[in-house]
Every structure is written in structure tokens, then in C-alpha cells.
Amino acid sequence: MSATGPDQPPAAPPAAPPAAPPARERRPWGSISRAQIVAAALEITRRDGLDALTIRALAADLGVSRMALYRHVSGKDELVALVMDAIAAHDVVPPDLGTGPWPDRLRRIAGGMRRELGAYPGTIDALVTRGNHGPGALRLVETILATLADAGLDERAAVRYYLVFIDLVLGRMHREAHGDPIDRHRNASLGARAEDREGLPRLSAAAPHLREITTAEVFATELDMLIRAVEAEARDRG
């Protein structure tokens, strides 16, 4: 006997389950290029960080099988190397860098490294721990050495200041990524404590500046110090 009375409408049929999202269409076999792989790997790194860059994630983004990727790259280590080199090759050194005074060129290289590595989370850690010896990185090193040579340094001095430059730029970025002792938010508490104590007039007066000076300002000051040191050494040689 039906549970529906004579004056009641028949029960509605059960709702259909939601349609499954359409499967991503696979690319034809052999249609993916190494350049496309690098571009997609860069996008994943920019969007999600270097830790998220895997063969599985890259295959999903490109719409190919993992086996198709293995025809071009051996695994994540090679993907990371390709990403690091692409950043060095295409984003750090501007095409028109060869013009203008050498201090301006050195500042532009430092700014490009800080900007581009900062845009790809996790790359600074990879660069510090494993280095980068790809063609783009070699060109970057050559450009820095040539810039320092234009300042009037001999070969040994240029190499020494190249190492100082790399230590300055990468060291600052690494500290900013992992707890920077000069971060203004950390130093704000130092200034606040000084303001409540007697006998610390200079530290108390410095408290507002400790709260306001950014790591970008510190980075620019460190770079200015390096440039002045290069200028002084080149002048002494002359």
C-alpha cells in the first residue's frame, strides 16, 4: 500500500549525484617540450613553493603522464636544477645591464636576485644548500666578475668581492626566510624595554628607528658598504 494519500503528490525522484568533473585531456604522446616543462615547473614553484614541485604535480599541470616527463627529466633533482637555472638565466640579469656605471649594475644584479628568488619560495634554501652550476648561473657569475673588473679590481680582488657579494645577497635572503635577527618586529621589543628603563638614553632614543627600519633598508646599506670597499681598494691599487 502506498504511503502517499489520494490528495498528496507523488514523491519526487531522488536527486541525481553531482556530475564528476571532466577528466583533464591528455596531451598526445611526444607533444611536450622541455621548454614547456621548465615553464610549468616555474609556475608551480612560484605558486606553491619548491617543495610542491614533484613529477606528479607537474604531470597534472601539464596534462601528461609521469612517464612522458621522464623522457625529459630524471626526477625532482633535475627539475629543481632546471628551475634554479631558469631563474638565473632569464630573470636576474637584465638585457641592458652592460650600460651605466658599475655600482648601478651591481645594485641591479643584487636587486634582481633578491626580487626573483623571493618570488619563488624555497629556492633560496636550495641555492644555499646545493648551489647552481647551470648555464644561467655561470652567466650570472661571469657578469658579476666583469662588473667588478670594470671597477678597477685585479682578478683575485674581483673574485674575493664576488664571494662577499654572494654571501651578502644570499645570506641576507636566507636569514630573512628563517628568522632574521635584525627584523624590525623583533627589535621593536628591544626598544620597548629600553624605554621603560633608566640609564639607556641612546637605546631609548633609538627605539622608534628600531621599529621602523626595514630589512630592505639594511640590505641597501650593506650593498653600499660593499661598493665603497670596492671603490677604496680600486683607488688604492691605482
C-alpha positions in Angstrom: 0.0 0.0 0.0 1.4 3.4 -1.0 2.3 5.8 1.8 1.0 8.7 -0.3 -2.5 9.7 0.2 -5.0 10.4 -2.6 -4.6 14.1 -2.2 -0.8 14.1 -2.0 1.5 14.5 -5.0 3.8 11.5 -5.7 7.2 11.7 -4.0 9.9 13.4 -6.1 12.5 11.0 -7.6 15.9 11.1 -5.8 18.3 13.7 -6.9 21.0 12.6 -9.3 24.5 12.6 -7.9 26.6 15.6 -9.0 28.5 15.1 -12.2 32.1 14.3 -11.8 34.5 17.0 -13.1 35.7 16.3 -16.6 39.0 14.5 -16.7 41.9 16.7 -17.9 42.5 15.8 -21.5 45.9 14.1 -22.0 48.3 15.6 -24.5 49.3 13.4 -27.4 52.4 11.3 -26.9 55.6 13.3 -27.5 53.8 16.6 -27.7 55.5 18.1 -24.6 58.8 20.0 -24.9 61.5 20.7 -22.3 60.7 24.4 -22.5 57.1 23.7 -21.6 58.3 21.6 -18.7 60.5 24.4 -17.3 57.7 27.0 -17.7 55.2 24.8 -15.8 57.8 24.0 -13.1 58.5 27.7 -12.6 54.8 28.4 -12.3 54.3 25.6 -9.7 57.3 26.9 -7.7 56.1 30.5 -7.8 52.5 29.5 -6.8 53.1 26.7 -4.3 56.8 26.7 -3.4 59.7 24.5 -4.4 58.6 21.7 -2.0 55.4 21.3 -4.1 57.3 20.7 -7.3 57.1 17.0 -8.0 56.8 14.9 -11.1 53.2 14.1 -10.1 52.2 17.7 -9.7 54.0 18.7 -12.9 52.3 15.9 -14.9 48.9 17.0 -13.6 49.6 20.7 -14.5 50.7 19.8 -18.0 48.1 17.1 -18.6 50.6 14.4 -19.4 51.6 11.1 -17.8 54.6 10.9 -15.5 56.3 8.6 -17.9 56.1 11.3 -20.5 58.0 13.6 -18.2 60.7 11.0 -17.5 61.6 11.2 -21.2 62.9 14.7 -20.5 63.9 14.8 -16.8 65.2 12.2 -14.5 63.4 13.3 -11.4 62.9 16.1 -8.9 66.6 16.9 -8.5 66.8 17.7 -12.2 63.6 19.7 -12.1 65.0 21.8 -9.2 68.2 22.4 -11.2 66.2 23.5 -14.2 64.1 25.9 -12.2 67.2 27.4 -10.5 69.0 27.9 -13.7 65.9 29.4 -15.5 65.6 32.0 -12.7 69.3 32.9 -13.1 69.2 32.9 -16.9 66.1 34.8 -17.6 65.1 36.9 -14.6 68.1 38.1 -12.6 70.3 39.8 -15.2 68.5 42.5 -17.3 69.3 42.5 -21.0 70.6 46.1 -20.9 72.8 45.6 -17.8 76.0 46.3 -19.8 75.4 50.1 -19.8 75.9 52.6 -17.0 78.3 52.9 -14.0 79.4 49.6 -12.4 77.9 50.4 -9.0 74.5 50.8 -10.6 74.9 47.5 -12.4 75.9 45.7 -9.2 72.9 47.1 -7.4 70.6 46.0 -10.2 72.1 42.4 -10.1 71.6 42.3 -6.3 68.0 43.7 -6.6 67.2 41.1 -9.4 68.5 38.2 -7.2 66.5 39.4 -4.2 63.4 40.0 -6.2 63.4 36.8 -8.3 64.5 34.4 -5.6 62.0 35.9 -3.3 59.2 35.3 -5.8 59.9 31.6 -5.8 59.5 30.2 -2.3 62.1 27.6 -1.3 64.6 28.4 -4.0 66.9 30.3 -1.6 67.3 27.2 0.6 68.1 25.1 -2.5 70.6 27.6 -3.7 72.4 27.8 -0.3 72.5 24.0 0.2 73.1 22.7 -3.3 74.4 25.6 -5.4 73.6 26.2 -9.0 76.1 25.4 -11.8 73.9 25.6 -14.8 74.5 27.8 -17.9 72.3 30.7 -16.5 74.2 30.6 -13.2 77.5 30.6 -14.9 76.5 33.6 -17.0 75.4 35.4 -13.8 78.8 34.8 -12.2 80.6 36.0 -15.3 78.5 39.2 -15.3 79.3 39.9 -11.6 83.0 39.3 -12.2 83.0 41.5 -15.2 81.2 44.3 -13.3 83.8 44.1 -10.5 86.7 44.1 -13.1 85.1 47.3 -14.5 85.5 48.8 -11.0 89.3 48.5 -11.4 90.0 45.4 -9.4 92.6 42.8 -10.3 91.4 39.2 -10.8 92.0 38.0 -7.2 90.3 41.0 -5.7 87.4 40.7 -8.1 86.9 37.0 -7.0 87.1 38.0 -3.4 84.5 40.7 -3.7 82.3 38.4 -5.8 82.3 35.9 -2.9 81.5 38.8 -0.5 78.7 39.9 -2.8 77.2 36.4 -3.0 77.5 36.0 0.8 75.8 39.3 1.3 72.8 38.7 -1.0 72.2 35.0 -0.3 73.0 35.3 3.4 70.5 38.2 3.8 67.8 36.3 2.0 68.4 33.1 3.9 68.2 34.9 7.2 65.0 36.7 6.2 63.5 33.3 5.3 64.5 31.6 8.6 64.3 34.2 11.4 66.2 37.4 10.9 68.0 38.9 14.0 67.5 42.4 12.6 63.8 42.1 11.8 62.1 45.3 12.9 59.3 43.4 14.7 61.8 41.6 16.8 63.8 44.7 17.5 60.6 46.6 18.5 60.5 44.7 21.8 64.2 45.6 22.4 63.3 49.3 22.0 60.2 49.0 24.2 62.1 47.5 27.1 64.7 50.2 26.8 62.1 52.9 27.0 61.0 51.6 30.4 64.5 51.7 31.9 66.7 54.5 33.1 70.4 54.8 32.1 69.8 53.8 28.5 69.4 57.2 26.8 70.8 56.3 23.4 68.9 53.0 23.1 65.7 54.7 24.3 66.1 57.4 21.6 66.8 54.6 19.0 63.6 52.7 19.8 61.4 54.4 17.1 64.0 53.7 14.5 64.3 50.1 15.6 60.6 49.7 14.9 60.8 51.4 11.5 63.9 50.4 9.7 63.2 47.6 7.3 65.4 44.7 6.1 65.3 46.3 2.7 67.0 49.4 4.1 69.6 47.2 5.8 70.2 45.3 2.6 70.7 48.6 0.7 73.2 49.8 3.3 75.1 46.5 3.2 75.4 46.8 -0.5 76.6 50.5 -0.2 79.3 49.4 2.2 80.5 46.7 -0.2 80.6 49.2 -3.1 82.6 51.7 -1.0 85.0 49.0 -0.1 85.5 48.1 -3.8 86.0 51.7 -4.7 88.6 52.2 -1.9 90.5 49.1 -2.9 90.5 50.0 -6.6 91.6 53.5 -5.7 94.5 52.2 -3.6 95.6 50.0 -6.5 95.7 53.0 -8.8 
